[in-house]
């Protein structure tokens, strides 16, 4: 999924579930920042204080993607959560991401149970990102595995007119993605869904491809998958608010059935990321998802809001680290990664 879903969609669904605007912004910022937290350099504040950030993503052509340890620490826990399908024939199949898997449900429970801490909302945002991605990244592995390779000529959109502008736009993006990857690690190492570019991230798209390893043609229905993901996110946020009512808006929330139609309409919008973002914004402004307040206006994602420079600024301006969102996100990311890699996956026989 991309910015339209990880930030604007998450914000809208959290508000629709009944969350206060301020709390929903933190959750949404944390959700999208999982894709943008690339820094792995120590943040030195003074001679006695430093912050060790945790990169929760890498750029597609980053050399770090070739390192197996980075794949296990970043792509597996934050973007391709293993499904651990009991019917899997091989260990690699157990590592394949599956939507709304048992492991995905466990991280949701973890976010609800750990919501009391200062970084409870940030943790919920991190989990929201990972959980949502299971509905778009399913079928792929967050490691360098032949499983991810496809027969390029079989990749095609199945619900778009080939003469339409949106079809030409998608194919141009695909060509651009492949050209950038020629001769790079992205072409050599099949990690994640790089072989199908951004096809899994486009909410409106139905598409198909044939794996290189002989498995039959796979058909994908993003609109259905994204709608399922939105329903489950809404459910997660309602669970969280029931456990942590201090984040509940006095106006309450909207039941899923009341917003389902509007969400489906937004998902069906065939357009660029910017066009899809505007669809979420318009639905919010027109009060189609919840009782909009002034605090819901001017909703814009800022990728640098929690970066290293902002952490330094906050520190030197006298803001305690345990009160600044940027450092709280880092704490939440560390807690989440540790829980998945050292608690959940070993218990399922997926990690030692």
C-alpha positions in Angstrom: 0.0 0.0 0.0 1.0 3.6 -0.4 0.6 7.0 1.2 -3.1 7.2 0.3 -3.9 4.2 2.4 -1.2 4.2 5.0 -1.8 7.8 6.1 -5.1 9.2 4.8 -7.0 5.9 4.9 -5.7 5.0 8.3 -6.6 8.4 9.6 -10.1 8.3 8.2 -10.7 4.8 9.5 -9.4 5.6 13.0 -11.7 8.7 13.1 -14.6 6.7 11.8 -14.0 4.2 14.6 -14.4 7.0 17.0 -10.8 8.1 17.7 -10.0 11.7 18.6 -8.4 13.8 15.8 -5.1 14.3 17.6 -4.8 10.6 18.4 -5.7 9.6 14.9 -3.0 11.9 13.4 -0.4 10.2 15.5 -1.5 6.8 14.5 -1.6 7.8 10.8 1.8 9.5 10.9 3.3 6.4 12.5 1.6 4.2 10.0 3.1 6.0 7.0 6.4 6.7 8.6 7.2 3.0 8.6 7.8 3.5 4.9 9.9 6.6 5.4 12.1 5.8 8.5 15.2 5.0 6.6 17.9 6.4 8.9 20.2 4.0 10.7 22.8 6.5 11.9 23.1 7.3 15.6 21.5 10.6 16.5 23.9 12.3 18.9 22.3 15.0 21.1 25.1 15.8 23.5 28.0 14.1 25.1 25.7 12.1 27.4 22.6 11.5 25.2 22.1 9.7 21.9 19.2 8.0 20.1 19.6 4.8 18.1 17.0 4.9 15.3 15.6 1.8 13.8 15.2 1.8 10.0 11.8 0.3 9.2 12.2 0.4 5.4 14.8 0.6 2.7 14.6 2.2 -0.7 14.0 -0.4 -3.5 17.6 0.0 -4.9 19.3 0.2 -1.5 22.3 -2.2 -1.2 21.0 -3.1 2.3 18.3 -5.2 0.5 21.0 -7.7 -0.4 21.9 -8.4 3.2 19.9 -11.3 4.6 19.9 -9.9 8.1 18.3 -6.7 6.9 15.7 -8.7 5.1 14.9 -10.5 8.3 15.0 -7.3 10.4 13.1 -5.0 8.1 11.1 -6.6 5.3 9.9 -9.6 7.2 8.5 -7.9 10.4 7.5 -4.5 8.9 6.3 -5.3 5.3 5.8 -9.0 4.6 4.6 -10.5 7.9 4.8 -14.3 7.5 1.5 -16.1 7.2 2.7 -19.4 8.6 0.1 -21.2 6.6 -0.3 -24.7 8.1 -0.8 -26.2 4.7 2.6 -25.0 3.5 4.8 -27.7 1.9 8.1 -25.9 2.5 9.6 -23.5 5.0 9.6 -20.7 2.4 5.9 -21.2 1.9 5.4 -20.7 5.7 7.2 -17.3 5.3 4.9 -16.1 2.6 2.8 -13.1 3.6 -0.9 -14.0 4.0 -3.7 -11.5 4.6 -5.2 -11.4 8.1 -3.1 -14.4 9.2 -2.8 -15.7 12.7 0.4 -13.8 13.2 -1.2 -10.6 11.9 -4.0 -11.1 14.5 -1.4 -11.6 17.2 0.3 -8.2 16.4 -3.1 -6.5 16.5 -3.7 -8.0 20.0 -0.2 -6.8 21.0 -1.0 -3.2 19.9 -4.2 -3.2 21.9 -2.7 -4.7 25.0 0.4 -2.4 24.9 -1.6 0.8 24.3 -1.2 2.3 27.7 2.4 3.4 27.3 3.6 6.8 26.0 4.2 5.3 22.6 0.9 3.3 22.6 -0.5 5.3 19.6 2.8 5.1 17.8 2.8 1.3 18.2 -0.7 1.1 17.0 0.4 3.0 13.9 3.3 0.7 13.2 1.0 -2.3 13.6 -1.6 -0.7 11.4 0.9 -0.4 8.6 2.1 -4.0 8.9 -1.5 -5.3 9.2 -2.7 -3.4 6.2 0.2 -4.6 4.1 -0.9 -8.2 4.6 -3.9 -7.4 2.5 -1.8 -6.1 -0.4 1.5 -8.0 -0.1 0.1 -11.4 0.4 1.6 -14.1 -1.8 5.1 -12.7 -1.6 8.1 -13.3 0.8 10.1 -10.5 2.4 13.3 -12.4 1.7 15.5 -13.1 -1.4 13.6 -16.2 -2.6 12.9 -17.6 -6.1 9.3 -17.8 -5.0 9.0 -14.1 -5.8 10.1 -14.4 -9.4 7.4 -14.1 -12.1 7.3 -14.5 -15.9 7.3 -10.9 -16.8 5.1 -11.2 -19.9 2.3 -12.7 -17.8 1.9 -9.6 -15.6 -1.2 -7.6 -16.7 -4.0 -5.5 -15.4 -7.4 -7.3 -16.0 -9.9 -4.6 -15.2 -8.7 -1.6 -17.3 -9.2 -0.6 -20.9 -5.9 -0.8 -22.7 -6.7 2.5 -24.4 -7.4 4.3 -21.1 -5.1 6.9 -19.7 -4.9 5.1 -16.3 -3.7 1.9 -18.1 -1.1 3.8 -20.0 0.0 5.5 -16.7 0.4 2.2 -14.9 2.3 0.6 -17.8 4.6 3.7 -17.9 5.3 3.3 -14.2 6.0 -0.4 -14.7 8.5 0.3 -17.5 10.1 3.1 -15.4 10.4 0.7 -12.4 12.0 -2.0 -14.5 14.4 0.3 -16.2 15.6 1.7 -12.9 16.2 -1.9 -11.7 18.2 -3.1 -14.7 21.6 -4.3 -13.5 20.9 -3.5 -9.9 20.3 -5.6 -6.9 16.5 -5.1 -7.4 16.8 -7.1 -10.7 19.2 -9.8 -9.4 17.6 -10.5 -6.0 13.9 -11.3 -5.9 12.9 -9.7 -2.5 9.2 -9.0 -1.8 6.9 -7.9 -4.6 9.6 -6.1 -6.7 8.8 -8.4 -9.6 5.3 -7.0 -9.9 6.3 -3.4 -9.2 3.5 -1.4 -7.6 0.6 -3.5 -8.9 -0.2 -4.8 -5.3 -0.3 -1.2 -4.0 -3.0 0.2 -6.4 -6.4 -0.2 -4.6 -8.5 -0.2 -7.8 -6.5 -2.7 -9.7 -7.3 -6.3 -10.7 -4.4 -8.1 -12.1 -2.7 -11.4 -12.7 0.7 -13.0 -13.1 2.3 -16.4 -13.5 5.1 -17.4 -11.0 8.4 -18.5 -12.6 8.5 -21.7 -10.5 5.6 -23.4 -12.3 2.7 -22.5 -10.0 -0.5 -21.8 -11.9 -1.7 -18.3 -12.9 -2.5 -16.1 -9.9 -5.3 -13.6 -10.1 -5.5 -10.7 -7.7 -8.5 -8.5 -6.7 -7.1 -5.4 -5.0 -10.5 -3.7 -4.5 -11.7 -6.7 -2.6 -8.5 -7.1 -0.6 -8.3 -3.4 0.2 -11.9 -3.3 1.3 -11.3 -6.3 3.6 -8.2 -4.6 5.0 -10.2 -1.4 5.7 -12.9 -3.4 7.5 -10.3 -5.1 9.7 -8.4 -1.8 10.4 -11.7 -0.2 11.5 -12.3 -3.3 13.7 -8.8 -3.0 15.2 -9.3 0.7 16.0 -12.6 0.0 17.7 -11.0 -2.7 19.8 -8.2 -0.3 20.8 -10.7 2.5 21.8 -12.7 0.0 23.9 -9.6 -0.8 25.8 -8.2 2.8 25.9 -11.3 5.1 26.1 -9.1 8.2 26.7 -8.6 8.3 23.0 -12.3 8.1 22.2 -14.0 11.1 20.7 -17.1 12.3 22.5 -18.9 12.3 19.2 -18.4 8.5 19.0 -17.8 6.6 15.7 -19.6 5.1 12.7 -20.3 1.4 12.3 -18.5 -0.4 9.4 -21.7 -1.0 7.5 -22.4 2.8 7.5 -19.1 3.7 5.9 -18.5 0.6 3.8 -20.1 2.0 0.6 -18.0 5.2 0.8 -14.8 3.3 1.5 -15.5 1.0 -1.5 -16.1 4.1 -3.7 -12.7 5.6 -2.6 -10.9 2.3 -3.3 -12.4 2.2 -6.8 -11.0 5.6 -7.8 -8.7 4.9 -10.8 -6.0 7.5 -10.5 -2.5 8.4 -9.4 -1.6 8.4 -5.7 -2.4 12.2 -5.5 -5.8 11.6 -7.0 -6.5 8.8 -4.5 -5.4 11.0 -1.6 -7.9 13.7 -2.8 -10.7 11.1 -2.8 -10.1 10.4 1.0 -9.9 14.1 1.7 -13.1 14.9 -0.1 -15.0 12.1 1.7 -13.7 13.5 5.0 -14.6 17.1 4.1 -18.1 16.0 3.1 -18.6 14.1 6.4 -19.2 10.8 4.6 -17.0 8.8 7.1 -17.5 10.6 10.4 -18.7 13.9 12.0 -15.9 16.1 10.7 -14.4 18.7 13.0 -12.1 21.7 12.4 -9.2 19.6 13.6 -9.8 17.3 10.6 -9.0 20.0 8.1 -5.6 20.6 6.6 -4.8 16.9 6.7 -1.4 16.6 5.1 1.4 14.1 5.7 4.9 15.5 6.4 7.7 12.9 5.9 10.2 15.0 7.8 8.0 15.6 10.9 9.7 12.9 13.0 13.1 12.6 11.4 16.5 12.9 13.1 16.7 16.7 12.7 13.4 17.2 14.4 14.5 15.0 17.3 17.6 17.2 17.7 15.5 20.3 17.5 13.0 19.0 20.1 15.9 18.0 22.5 17.7 21.3 22.3 14.4 23.2 22.8 13.9 21.3 26.1 11.4 18.7 25.0 12.0 15.4 26.9 12.7 12.5 24.5 9.9 10.5 26.0 7.5 13.3 25.0 8.5 13.9 21.4 6.7 11.8 18.8 9.8 11.1 16.7 11.6 9.4 19.5 8.4 7.7 20.7 8.1 6.2 17.2 11.6 4.8 17.5 10.7 3.2 20.8 7.5 1.7 19.3 9.4 0.3 16.3 12.0 -1.3 18.5 9.3 -2.8 20.8 7.3 -4.1 17.8 10.3 -5.6 16.0 11.6 -7.3 19.2 8.1 -8.8 19.9 7.8 -10.2 16.3 11.3 -11.5 15.9 12.0 -12.7 19.5 8.6 -13.6 20.9 6.1 -14.5 18.1 8.1 -16.0 15.3 10.2 -18.4 17.5 7.0 -19.7 19.0 5.7 -20.5 15.5 9.0 -22.2 14.5 9.8 -19.4 12.1 12.9 -18.0 13.8 15.4 -19.2 16.3 
